[in-house]
Amino acid sequence: MNSKIWLSSPHMGGNEQTYIKEAFDTNWIAPLGPNVRGFENDLESYLKEDVNVAALSSGTAAIHLALVQLGVSLNDEVLCQSMTFSASANPIAYQGATPVFIDSEPETWNMCPFHLETAIKDRIAKGKIPKAIIIVHLYGMPAKMDELLAVANKYEIPVVEDAAEALGSTYKGRKCGTFGDYSILSFNGNKIITTSGGGAMVCNTLKKKQNTIFLATQARDQAAHYQHSQIGYNYRMSNISAGIGRGQMEVLDKHIGLRRSMNTFYKELFKGIDGVVVFTEPNEQLFSNHWLSCIVINNDAPFTKEDLFNKMLEANIETRPLWKPMHLQPVFKTAAYYGEKVSETLFTNGLCLPSGSNLTQKERDRISQVINSLK
Ligand SMILES: *Cc1c(COP(=O)(O)O)cnc(C)c1O
């Protein structure tokens, strides 16, 4: 049996272990230390826009702390893109708040500005002003930020930007992860860079960063003894993980180039096959890191999604349906939903394909073989 081809697997750059060794040599084996600061600095210079970054234990923790700082609490409502990974929405429940889900638009697959405004108007008419809006850049594709922020600003509702999948993507030349009142990144094992597990909060003021770190380290007041006036969390990134992150930052742009070349590879491969659309930027104002390359298989295609999924599986190649929308999830079945069937149709017809920056020519050939056998 050929070895497994993964959708997206960790791809080390080479210097990660140097930073980890430094941590061992200086005994900074803790959720603080020079690598944490170094990794934060690296992210700040990469993202530009004078952002302030706090490295945390996960992207989920970052979303949670964003909602905490926006004052989201019991019975509040939070608007969230329906088509996303559950981690975007779970922290709403952690706060005892209620998610309200919004459909995608078909160009970027992200939150539809029209349905967002419809939802806000209706929630206000029903008596509640939503506390926050969680916008995602799915698979690295930037959402329509101008339109979405215009709606958010009109109703003065703060935005949490979930850029977990979009480090290195840009919208009109500006990096994703710099648009929100709070923005978050993830460095989980399958993301474009990894710290084995980790995340970050990107803040537009130093004060927000300091408060994020305060909350992430048990909200300890200024005193010699341990005193607490607020509930805190243990969400800081470890100095070991941050060492991996520093090594990964050195190869981030190179790895984005390789992910984008996987997208080009699929465009070539599916060229001339009716009914199969490779997900790409709708115009030059959007630049996707193409974290995952995805296709939509319509009815006029010569094969079904299931055919392709099963053939790939037989060849030991991982593929995966697109994210199942949150309003279709058993756990959120009572949540309100605004939209039509865009996210549902994408879920029915879409598939994610192996997209790693570390795929070899031999592995690409194995993928080509399966797809060509279905033509
Ligand atoms: C991965 C991911 C998260 C969560 O990040 P973790 O670091 O795994 O907690 C949140 N939102 C989206 C869209 C993601 O893909």
The ligand as an SDF file (V2000), in Angstrom:
LIG
                    3D

 15 15  0  0  0  0  0  0  0  0999 V2000
   -8.8710   25.7300   13.1340 C   0  0  0  0  0  0  0  0  0  0  0  0
   -9.9610   26.7100   13.2170 C   0  0  0  0  0  0  0  0  0  0  0  0
  -10.3190   27.3110   14.4340 C   0  0  0  0  0  0  0  0  0  0  0  0
   -9.7930   26.8840   15.7690 C   0  0  0  0  0  0  0  0  0  0  0  0
   -8.4620   26.9090   15.9540 O   0  0  0  0  0  0  0  0  0  0  0  0
   -7.7770   25.9130   17.0130 P   0  0  0  0  0  0  0  0  0  0  0  0
   -6.3980   26.4570   17.1130 O   0  0  0  0  0  0  0  0  0  0  0  0
   -7.8510   24.5430   16.4370 O   0  0  0  0  0  0  0  0  0  0  0  0
   -8.5290   26.0250   18.2990 O   0  0  0  0  0  0  0  0  0  0  0  0
  -11.2890   28.3010   14.4160 C   0  0  0  0  0  0  0  0  0  0  0  0
  -11.8980   28.6500   13.2900 N   0  0  0  0  0  0  0  0  0  0  0  0
  -11.6080   28.0790   12.1120 C   0  0  0  0  0  0  0  0  0  0  0  0
  -12.3200   28.5460   10.8950 C   0  0  0  0  0  0  0  0  0  0  0  0
  -10.6470   27.0730   12.0320 C   0  0  0  0  0  0  0  0  0  0  0  0
  -10.3890   26.4900   10.8620 O   0  0  0  0  0  0  0  0  0  0  0  0
  1  2  1  0
  2  3  1  0
  2 14  2  0
  3  4  1  0
  3 10  2  0
  4  5  1  0
  5  6  1  0
  6  7  2  0
  6  8  1  0
  6  9  1  0
 10 11  1  0
 11 12  2  0
 12 13  1  0
 12 14  1  0
 14 15  1  0
M  END
$$$$
